[in-house]
């Protein structure tokens, strides 16, 4: 098929107007990159974008400082590249950073090197933000951007952060930049921060890249021109030259026919040891003196002295951060003292000491000291107070796979969560990364293609951004799956536009993971799958748990068959007479009346067949209106309340979420399920009866149904590992995943993997 043409122009913002750079040497030789350069688990923040633009400099227009320089051509001016295809303009925003002009070169070219807003964010320090408490990542970033002069040119698009940080900006120093602060947020949240080509700054929270996120589609229709493609990629032309649709939808996925080549090395990003560090804070009980003068300050009559000081820990003198700063008061002898002679001698003239421009921050302070006396002033004491923020040694969790280390040697990574006091979310993350990357695998790193090879390839280039999820097919790799776009590199060679996507594979039940059922032995067996403490499914005031279960035997008296639960705090079980029960200790702290509800009728759970069970519970109005609803095969069952909830609402912090058994300090895997369990889900919402009916699906399990509000879904294993799990007795060396955020489940006892129903 003939090459597709696009118009590419460059502009400089000069004298308050966009001026076309008419002497741009066309697109030939231009190259640019934006986004996150790597695709490892810790590649979460974008680098400064760069554009190399060749300019025809035969007349010296682009030689900065030269006699024929274009008026207004200087470092820092905005540069805009506009790619026009089918009457649609696509803007790429930069700033001029440097010009390499070589008039003696025979080609008479000058190379303009341009950067995006992230270069400014990397160089711009945050000045005295002050410590803030209980802030989400999006709030921290919004404040940081507000502290510098230039905002992202396209604005911001921030997710609401999942994590609330106890303190923010308490690690800021005089060298802390906006980009460094964004890095702290990205790692502490386990999210992503990047800039789109149109200058929009994006913050993705930890929940953004979940297991059921759908791949975006590339439009085949231009909004302005009304262009549609035929099935074979050509056009159907009308008599007036317009183009009309023929047997084609208005969107497509990215398939292998567009791809020129790919980079897929073996063994990249293998990780078998990963450490996460959290940095708990210890706030002082009250303000204390955190700065003292080492030498007195001599100040002539009517003179001003600018004092910049840094907080120091009174216990040892090491640098420290602080909040709740108190400006020294010259009328208080312990705060300030000034005399007419050195060493505190002569007359006390402290009342003539004037403090102007008091500016405290987390790292220290700045103040202008003015001598309003006719005599020379010797400032002997200056003792500002603040509440100390002490950071003891960080806490850490190390996830390892000893078998992988033995076979391949240690391959380590470290996640620093500067704004986290605890390791809850970080522990879940590093455990999942080690399990996912313990084996060396063929890793898809990049996908090159020629944008103007076809209209669909051009649309793929122009309508794909950093953070987009694309469906990729590469037959040579046997890859059919979803990939996130991390970075985009473009090189223009003559009239050819070469594009390379830097990508990271997204494992989920959509592609890459397979569902699994697990059979538990019941009786005295200690079978169970323990996912540990999972912060994003715990302490939910609205919650639904859904599962498919296959009961092999009747439940003996005084025994439970556990479907799922949090220690003994929250248990969803089958009890004797095949009744189903929910016990919610969270609704009353231990010994203070947790609630429990059991199906009124017996035998609501049949033997020897797959049964769909759901419990929904809304405790937002506790202690009133807190009765759960239990469904069996899509139908609600009557419940009898055993204990009415009372007492204070409890917590599930630190408690293990276990499927098929209970794990707690007083119940150590003693209530194993007898039968099979599959597709265990946790929602952070209350499923409606209509939702439940859809999931039940007339008795046909389907893991793809009703994914809104889904925050946990087990069991999942890699496609290539499925044969090692099905009809095999599982060992502690084998682990399973949750599909939504890849939480790792540890095997206890000797359950058996089974094909999902």
C-alpha positions in Angstrom: 0.0 0.0 0.0 1.2 3.6 -0.7 2.8 5.6 2.0 0.5 7.7 4.1 1.5 11.3 4.3 1.2 13.6 7.3 2.1 17.3 7.6 4.7 18.2 10.3 5.4 21.8 11.3 7.3 23.4 14.0 6.6 26.7 15.8 8.3 28.9 18.4 6.4 31.1 20.8 8.0 34.4 20.1 6.7 37.9 21.1 3.4 36.4 22.5 2.6 34.5 19.3 3.3 31.2 17.6 5.7 31.7 14.8 6.3 29.0 12.3 9.9 28.0 11.9 9.8 28.1 8.1 13.5 27.1 7.8 13.0 23.9 9.7 14.7 21.2 7.7 11.4 19.3 7.6 10.7 16.3 9.6 13.9 14.7 8.2 16.3 14.1 11.0 14.0 15.1 13.8 13.8 12.7 16.7 12.1 12.8 20.1 11.2 10.7 23.1 8.8 11.1 26.0 7.6 9.0 28.9 9.1 6.4 31.2 12.3 5.0 29.8 12.2 1.5 31.4 9.7 -1.2 31.9 10.8 -2.8 35.2 8.6 -2.9 38.3 10.3 0.3 39.7 10.1 2.3 36.5 7.3 4.6 37.6 8.2 8.1 36.8 8.9 9.8 33.5 12.2 11.3 32.4 12.5 14.7 30.8 11.4 14.4 27.1 13.8 15.5 24.4 13.4 16.7 20.9 16.2 17.2 18.5 15.1 19.5 15.7 17.4 20.2 12.7 17.0 23.8 11.4 18.3 25.4 8.1 20.8 27.9 9.5 22.3 29.1 6.2 21.5 32.7 7.1 22.3 32.4 10.8 18.7 32.7 12.0 19.2 30.2 14.7 22.7 31.2 16.0 21.9 32.6 19.4 23.7 35.9 19.8 24.6 36.0 16.1 24.0 39.2 14.0 21.2 37.6 11.9 19.5 35.8 14.8 15.7 35.5 14.6 14.3 38.1 17.0 13.1 36.5 20.3 15.0 33.3 19.6 16.4 32.3 23.0 16.5 29.5 25.5 13.3 28.8 27.3 10.8 29.8 24.6 8.0 27.3 24.0 8.4 25.1 21.0 5.5 23.3 19.4 5.5 20.5 16.9 2.2 20.0 15.1 1.5 16.7 13.2 -1.6 17.0 11.0 -3.3 13.9 9.7 -6.7 13.8 8.1 -7.4 17.4 9.2 -6.6 16.6 12.9 -3.8 18.5 14.6 -1.7 16.8 17.3 0.4 19.1 19.4 3.7 18.2 21.1 4.8 20.8 23.5 8.5 21.6 24.4 10.8 24.3 25.5 14.0 25.4 23.7 17.0 24.2 25.9 20.0 24.5 23.7 21.1 25.2 20.1 24.1 23.7 18.4 24.9 26.0 15.5 27.8 25.2 13.3 27.8 27.7 10.4 31.0 26.1 8.9 29.2 22.8 8.3 28.5 22.2 4.7 24.8 21.3 5.4 24.4 24.6 7.3 22.2 23.0 9.9 21.6 24.1 13.5 20.2 21.6 15.9 17.7 22.8 18.4 17.5 20.6 21.5 14.2 20.9 23.3 12.8 19.6 26.5 9.4 19.3 28.1 8.0 20.7 31.4 9.6 17.8 33.4 13.0 19.4 32.8 11.7 22.5 34.7 10.3 20.2 37.4 13.7 18.5 37.7 15.5 21.9 38.2 13.0 23.8 40.3 13.4 23.6 44.1 10.4 23.7 46.4 10.8 26.6 48.7 9.5 26.3 52.3 6.3 24.2 51.7 5.8 23.5 55.4 5.0 20.1 56.7 1.5 18.9 55.9 -0.3 16.0 57.5 -2.7 13.3 56.2 -2.3 14.1 52.5 -2.9 11.9 49.5 -0.4 11.7 46.7 -2.5 13.9 44.4 -2.7 16.5 47.1 1.0 16.5 47.6 1.7 16.9 43.9 -0.9 19.7 43.6 0.8 21.6 46.5 4.3 21.0 45.0 3.3 22.4 41.6 1.7 25.4 43.3 5.1 26.3 44.9 6.9 26.9 41.6 6.4 29.6 39.0 5.5 27.5 35.9 2.7 24.9 35.9 2.4 22.0 33.4 1.3 23.7 30.2 -1.5 21.2 29.6 -2.7 21.1 33.2 -3.0 18.1 35.4 -4.9 14.8 35.4 -4.5 13.3 38.9 -6.2 10.1 40.3 -7.3 10.4 43.8 -4.5 8.7 45.8 -5.3 5.4 47.5 -2.6 6.1 50.2 -2.9 8.8 52.8 0.6 9.8 54.0 0.8 10.7 57.7 3.2 13.6 56.8 4.3 15.2 53.6 7.1 17.6 52.7 8.9 16.6 55.9 11.8 15.4 53.9 12.1 18.5 51.8 15.5 20.3 51.7 16.8 23.3 49.8 17.6 20.9 47.0 14.3 19.1 46.7 12.7 19.7 43.3 9.2 19.1 42.1 10.3 16.0 40.2 12.0 14.5 43.3 8.9 15.1 45.3 6.9 13.4 42.5 9.3 10.4 42.7 8.6 10.1 46.5 4.9 10.1 45.8 5.1 7.6 42.9 7.1 5.1 45.0 5.1 5.6 48.2 1.8 5.2 46.4 3.2 2.5 44.0 1.7 4.5 41.2 3.0 6.4 38.2 3.8 10.0 37.3 4.4 11.1 33.7 3.8 13.9 31.2 1.8 13.5 28.1 3.0 15.0 24.8 0.4 17.8 25.1 1.8 18.9 28.4 -0.7 17.2 30.8 0.9 15.9 34.0 -0.6 12.6 35.0 -0.6 10.8 38.4 -1.9 7.2 38.4 -2.8 5.8 41.8 -2.0 2.3 42.9 -5.4 1.0 41.7 -5.1 2.4 38.2 -3.5 -0.7 36.5 -5.9 -3.3 37.9 -6.5 -6.8 36.4 -9.7 -6.0 34.6 -8.6 -2.7 33.0 -9.7 -2.9 29.4 -7.3 -2.2 26.6 -8.0 1.0 24.8 -9.0 1.0 21.1 -7.4 3.1 18.4 -9.9 5.1 16.4 -10.1 4.4 12.7 -12.1 7.6 12.2 -10.9 11.1 12.4 -13.3 13.3 14.3 -12.9 16.2 11.8 -12.7 14.4 8.4 -15.1 11.6 8.9 -12.5 9.2 7.6 -13.3 5.5 7.8 -11.2 2.5 6.7 -12.2 -0.5 4.6 -11.5 -4.0 5.9 -8.4 -4.2 3.7 -7.0 -0.9 5.0 -7.9 1.0 1.8 -10.6 3.6 1.2 -13.8 3.7 -0.7 -13.9 7.0 -2.6 -17.0 8.9 -3.4 -17.3 10.9 -6.6 -16.6 14.2 -4.8 -13.4 12.7 -3.4 -14.8 12.1 0.1 -14.3 8.7 1.8 -17.0 6.5 3.2 -17.2 3.4 5.4 -17.4 -0.1 4.1 -17.8 -3.1 6.5 -15.6 -1.6 9.2 -16.1 -0.6 12.8 -14.8 2.8 14.0 -12.1 1.3 16.3 -9.4 -1.3 16.3 -6.8 -3.0 18.4 -3.1 -3.0 17.6 -2.2 -6.3 15.8 1.0 -7.8 14.6 0.4 -6.7 11.0 1.5 -3.2 11.9 4.7 -4.2 13.7 8.0 -4.0 11.9 10.1 -5.8 14.6 10.3 -6.1 18.3 12.8 -6.3 21.1 12.3 -9.2 23.5 15.4 -10.2 25.3 15.6 -13.2 27.6 16.1 -12.7 31.3 15.4 -8.9 31.6 14.0 -7.8 35.0 14.5 -11.1 36.7 14.0 -10.4 40.4 14.4 -13.0 43.2 15.1 -10.7 46.1 13.3 -7.4 46.6 13.4 -5.1 49.7 10.8 -2.5 50.6 11.7 0.3 53.1 9.3 2.4 55.0 10.3 5.5 57.1 8.2 5.9 60.2 8.1 9.3 61.8 8.3 10.2 65.5 6.9 13.7 66.2 8.1 15.6 69.2 5.7 15.9 72.1 6.0 19.8 72.0 8.0 22.5 70.4 11.7 22.7 71.5 14.8 24.7 70.6 16.1 23.3 67.4 18.6 26.0 66.5 21.3 27.9 68.5 23.8 30.5 67.5 27.4 29.1 67.4 28.8 32.6 67.2 27.2 35.9 68.1 26.0 38.2 65.2 27.5 41.7 65.1 25.0 44.2 63.5 25.7 47.9 63.0 23.1 50.6 63.7 20.3 50.5 61.2 21.7 47.4 59.5 19.9 44.2 58.4 21.4 40.7 58.6 19.8 37.8 56.8 20.1 34.7 58.9 19.6 31.3 57.4 19.6 28.4 59.8 19.0 24.7 59.8 17.2 22.7 62.4 19.4 20.4 64.5 18.5 17.6 66.9 19.3 18.8 70.5 20.3 15.2 71.2 23.4 14.9 69.1 23.2 17.9 66.9 22.4 16.1 63.6 20.2 17.7 61.0 16.5 17.2 61.6 13.2 18.3 60.0 10.5 20.2 61.9 7.0 21.5 61.8 4.8 23.9 63.9 7.5 26.5 63.9 7.4 29.3 66.5 9.0 32.7 65.6 11.4 33.9 68.3 10.0 36.8 70.4 12.6 39.5 71.3 10.6 40.3 74.4 11.3 36.8 75.7 14.8 36.4 77.1 15.1 32.7 76.3 14.2 33.4 72.6 16.5 36.4 71.9 19.1 38.5 73.6 21.2 41.4 72.2 23.8 43.6 73.9 26.0 46.6 73.2 29.3 44.7 73.8 30.4 41.2 72.9 29.8 38.2 75.1 26.5 39.5 76.5 28.1 42.5 78.1 27.1 46.2 78.2 23.5 47.3 77.9 20.7 44.9 77.0 19.2 46.3 73.8 17.1 43.2 72.8 14.1 45.5 72.5 15.7 47.1 69.5 16.0 43.8 67.7 13.4 43.6 64.9 12.6 40.4 63.1 11.4 40.8 59.5 10.5 38.2 56.8 10.4 35.2 59.2 10.2 32.2 56.8 10.3 28.8 58.4 10.4 25.5 56.5 10.9 21.8 57.1 14.6 22.0 56.8 15.3 25.3 58.5 14.4 29.0 58.4 15.3 32.4 57.0 14.8 35.7 58.8 16.0 39.3 58.5 17.4 40.7 61.7 17.3 44.5 61.9 19.2 46.6 64.5 16.9 49.6 65.4 19.4 50.9 68.0 21.9 53.7 67.7 24.6 51.4 69.0 26.3 48.4 67.4 24.3 45.3 68.4 25.8 41.9 69.5 23.1 39.3 69.1 24.0 36.7 71.7 20.9 34.5 71.7 18.6 33.5 68.9 16.6 30.3 69.7 13.6 29.5 67.4 11.5 26.5 68.5 9.7 23.9 66.5 8.3 20.4 66.8 10.9 17.9 65.8 10.3 15.2 63.2 12.6 12.4 64.0 13.1 9.6 61.5 14.5 6.5 63.2 16.0 3.7 61.2 13.7 2.6 58.4 11.7 -0.6 58.7 12.0 -3.2 55.9 10.6 -6.3 54.5 12.6 -8.5 52.2 10.9 -10.9 49.7 13.1 -13.7 48.5 12.8 -16.9 46.4 15.6 -19.1 47.7 15.3 -21.6 44.9 15.7 -18.9 42.3 18.7 -17.4 44.1 20.4 -20.8 44.3 19.9 -21.5 40.6 20.5 -18.0 39.1 22.3 -16.0 41.9 20.7 -13.0 43.6 19.0 -10.4 41.4 17.9 -7.6 43.8 15.8 -4.5 43.7 14.8 -2.0 46.5 11.6 0.1 46.8 12.0 3.2 49.0 8.7 4.5 50.3 9.8 7.8 51.8 6.3 8.8 52.8 5.1 5.5 54.3 5.1 4.7 58.0 4.2 1.1 57.5 5.0 -1.8 55.1 1.5 -3.1 54.5 1.1 -2.1 50.8 4.8 -2.3 50.1 5.0 -5.9 51.4 2.2 -7.0 49.1 3.9 -5.4 46.2 7.4 -6.8 46.6 6.1 -10.3 47.3 4.1 -10.2 44.1 7.1 -8.9 42.1 9.4 -11.6 43.3 6.8 -14.3 42.5 6.2 -12.8 39.1 9.8 -12.3 38.1 11.7 -15.1 39.9 12.3 -17.0 36.7 14.1 -15.5 33.7 11.7 -15.1 30.8 11.5 -13.6 27.4 10.4 -10.0 28.1 8.8 -7.8 25.5 10.6 -4.5 25.8 9.8 -2.5 22.7 7.7 -2.5 19.5 8.9 -0.6 16.5 6.6 0.2 13.6 6.4 2.6 10.7 3.7 5.1 11.4 3.0 6.2 7.8 3.0 2.6 6.5 -0.8 2.7 6.6 -3.6 4.8 7.9 -4.2 2.4 10.8 -0.5 2.6 11.8 -0.6 6.4 11.7 -3.7 6.4 13.9 -2.0 4.0 16.3 0.9 6.4 16.6 -1.1 9.6 17.0 -3.8 8.3 19.3 -1.5 6.4 21.7 -0.1 8.0 24.9 1.9 7.1 27.9 -0.1 4.9 30.3 -2.4 3.6 27.5 -3.1 -0.1 27.5 -2.9 -1.8 24.1 -3.7 -5.3 22.9 -0.7 -6.7 21.2 -0.3 -9.8 19.0 3.2 -11.2 18.1 3.1 -14.6 16.6 6.9 -15.2 16.9 6.7 -14.8 20.7 3.4 -16.6 21.0 2.2 -13.3 22.7 -1.4 -12.3 22.7 -1.9 -9.9 25.6 -2.2 -6.4 26.9 0.8 -4.1 27.3 1.0 -0.7 29.0 2.8 2.0 26.9 5.7 3.3 29.1 7.6 5.5 26.6 7.4 6.5 23.0 10.4 7.2 20.7 10.0 8.8 17.3 12.7 9.2 14.6 11.9 10.9 11.3 14.0 9.7 8.4 13.1 11.6 5.3 9.4 11.0 4.8 9.4 8.0 7.0 8.1 8.2 10.6 9.7 5.4 12.8 7.9 4.9 16.1 9.0 2.7 19.0 6.8 1.9 21.9 8.5 0.9 25.2 6.0 -1.5 26.8 5.4 -3.6 29.9 3.3 -6.7 29.8 0.1 -6.6 32.0 -0.6 -10.1 33.4 -4.3 -10.8 34.2 -7.1 -13.2 33.4 -7.6 -11.1 30.3 -4.3 -12.5 29.0 -1.3 -14.2 30.7 -3.2 -15.6 33.7 -5.4 -18.7 33.9 -8.1 -19.3 36.5 -7.6 -22.2 38.9 -9.8 -24.1 41.4 -8.3 -25.6 44.6 -9.5 -28.7 46.4 -9.2 -28.7 50.2 -9.2 -32.0 52.2 -11.3 -31.0 55.2 -11.2 -33.0 58.4 -7.8 -32.8 60.2 -6.1 -31.4 57.1 -4.4 -28.0 57.4 -5.1 -27.1 53.8 -5.5 -23.4 53.1 -4.3 -20.5 50.9 -3.1 -17.6 52.9 -2.8 -14.2 51.2 -1.5 -12.4 54.3 -2.7 -9.0 55.2 -4.1 -7.3 52.1 -4.7 -3.6 53.0 -7.0 -2.7 50.1 -9.6 -5.4 51.0 -9.5 -5.0 54.8 -11.5 -2.7 57.0 -14.1 -2.1 54.3 -17.4 -0.7 55.6 -19.0 -1.9 52.4 -17.9 -5.3 51.3 -19.1 -8.3 49.3 -17.5 -11.7 49.0 -18.4 -14.0 46.2 -17.2 -17.6 45.6 -18.0 -20.8 43.8 -17.8 -23.8 46.1 -18.2 -27.6 45.7 -18.9 -29.3 49.0 -17.8 -33.0 49.2 -19.2 -34.0 52.6 -21.5 -32.9 55.4 -20.0 -30.7 58.0 -19.5 -32.5 61.4 -21.1 -31.0 64.5 -19.2 -28.1 66.1 -17.1 -27.7 63.0 -16.8 -25.1 60.3 -15.9 -25.5 56.6 -14.2 -22.1 56.0 -14.8 -20.5 52.6 -12.8 -17.3 53.4 -12.0 -15.0 56.2 -9.7 -12.7 58.1 -8.3 -14.6 61.1 -11.4 -15.2 63.3 -12.4 -11.6 62.8 -14.6 -12.1 59.7 -15.6 -15.6 58.6 -17.8 -16.8 55.8 -18.3 -20.5 56.4 -20.5 -23.6 55.9 -21.6 -25.2 59.2 -23.4 -28.3 60.3 -26.7 -29.1 58.5 -25.1 -27.4 55.5 -26.1 -24.0 56.7 -24.2 -20.9 55.6 -22.9 -18.4 58.2 -21.2 -15.0 58.5 -19.4 -14.0 61.6 -18.2 -10.4 61.8 -16.1 -9.7 64.8 -15.2 -6.4 63.3 -18.6 -5.1 64.4 -17.6 -5.6 68.1 -14.1 -5.8 69.4 -13.1 -9.1 71.0 -15.4 -9.9 73.9 -17.7 -7.1 73.1 -20.2 -8.7 70.9 -19.3 -9.4 67.2 -22.4 -10.2 65.2 -23.2 -13.5 63.5 -25.9 -14.6 61.1 -26.8 -18.1 60.0 -29.2 -19.4 57.3 -32.5 -20.3 58.9 -33.0 -23.3 56.8 -30.8 -26.4 56.7 -29.2 -27.9 53.6 -29.1 -24.6 51.7 -25.7 -25.8 50.3 -26.1 -29.0 48.2 -23.5 -31.7 48.1 -21.5 -32.7 45.0 -22.1 -29.7 42.7 -20.8 -26.3 42.1 -22.7 -23.6 44.1 -22.4 -19.9 43.9 -22.4 -18.1 47.3 -22.3 -14.4 48.1 -22.4 -12.3 51.2 -22.8 -8.5 51.2 -22.5 -6.4 54.2 -22.9 -2.6 54.6 -21.7 -1.4 58.0 -21.5 2.3 57.2 -24.5 3.0 59.4 -23.2 0.9 62.3 -24.6 0.1 64.7 -28.0 0.3 62.9 -29.0 -1.3 59.6 -26.0 -3.7 59.6 -27.6 -7.0 58.8 -25.8 -8.8 55.9 -27.5 -10.4 52.9 -26.4 -13.9 51.8 -27.2 -15.4 48.4 -27.0 -19.0 47.3 -27.2 -19.6 43.5 -28.5 -16.1 43.0 -31.3 -16.3 45.6 -31.3 -14.6 49.0 -31.6 -17.0 52.0 -33.4 -16.2 55.3 -31.0 -15.5 58.1 -31.2 -16.0 61.9 -29.2 -13.6 64.0 -27.1 -15.4 66.6 -25.5 -12.4 68.3 -26.5 -8.8 67.9 -23.5 -6.6 67.3 -22.4 -4.3 70.1 -19.3 -2.4 71.3 -16.8 -0.4 69.3 -16.2 -1.1 65.7 -13.0 -3.2 65.4 -10.1 -3.5 62.9 -8.6 -6.0 60.6 -5.2 -4.5 60.5 -2.5 -7.1 60.3 -4.9 -10.0 59.9 -4.4 -12.6 57.2 -7.0 -13.2 54.5 -7.2 -16.9 54.1 -9.2 -19.0 51.7 -10.3 -22.6 52.5 -9.3 -22.4 56.2 -8.7 -20.0 59.1 -5.3 -18.7 60.3 -5.1 -16.9 63.6 -3.2 -17.1 66.8 -5.9 -19.3 68.4 -7.0 -21.2 65.3 -4.1 -22.4 63.2 -5.6 -24.0 60.1 -8.1 -26.1 62.0 -11.3 -25.4 60.0 -10.4 -26.6 56.5 -13.0 -26.6 53.8 -13.9 -30.1 52.4 -14.2 -29.7 48.7 -13.3 -27.3 46.0 -13.3 -23.5 45.9 -12.9 -21.2 42.8 -13.3 -17.6 41.7 -13.2 -16.0 45.2 -13.9 -12.3 44.9 -13.9 -9.3 47.2 -15.7 -6.1 46.2 -15.3 -2.8 48.0 -19.1 -2.2 47.5 -22.4 -3.9 48.2 -23.4 -6.1 45.2 -27.0 -5.7 44.2 -29.3 -8.6 43.6 -29.0 -7.9 39.9 -25.2 -8.0 40.2 -25.4 -11.4 42.0 -27.7 -12.8 39.3 -25.2 -11.8 36.6 -22.3 -13.5 38.4 -24.3 -16.6 39.0 -25.0 -16.7 35.3 -27.6 -19.4 35.5 -25.1 -21.7 37.1 -22.2 -21.2 34.6 -19.1 -19.7 36.3 -17.5 -16.9 34.3 -14.7 -14.9 35.9 -15.2 -12.0 33.6 -18.6 -10.9 34.8 -19.2 -7.8 37.1 -15.8 -6.4 37.5 -16.7 -2.9 38.8 -15.7 -2.5 42.4 -13.7 -5.8 42.3 -10.5 -5.5 44.5 -9.5 -9.1 44.8 -10.1 -12.3 42.7 -8.4 -15.7 43.2 -7.1 -18.0 42.1 -4.9 -17.2 39.1 -1.6 -18.7 37.8 0.5 -18.0 34.8 -0.7 -19.6 31.6 2.5 -21.5 31.1 2.4 -22.8 34.7 -1.1 -24.1 34.7 -0.2 -27.7 33.9 2.0 -27.8 37.0 -1.0 -26.9 39.2 -4.0 -28.8 37.7 -4.5 -32.2 39.4 -1.3 -31.8 41.3 -0.8 -31.7 45.1 0.5 -28.2 45.8 3.6 -27.5 47.8 4.8 -24.4 49.7 7.1 -23.6 46.7 4.0 -23.1 44.5 2.1 -19.8 44.9 -1.1 -18.5 43.3 -2.0 -14.9 42.4 -5.0 -12.6 42.9 -6.0 -11.3 39.5 -6.6 -7.7 40.4 -3.4 -6.5 42.0 -1.3 -9.8 41.9 -1.4 -10.4 45.6 0.4 -13.7 46.3 -1.2 -16.6 48.1 0.9 -19.0 50.1 0.0 -22.7 50.1 -0.5 -24.4 53.5 -1.0 -28.1 54.0 -1.4 -30.1 50.8 -4.4 -28.9 48.7 -4.8 -30.0 45.2 -5.0 -27.8 42.1 -8.0 -28.4 39.9 -9.3 -27.1 36.6 -11.6 -24.1 37.1 -15.3 -24.9 36.6 
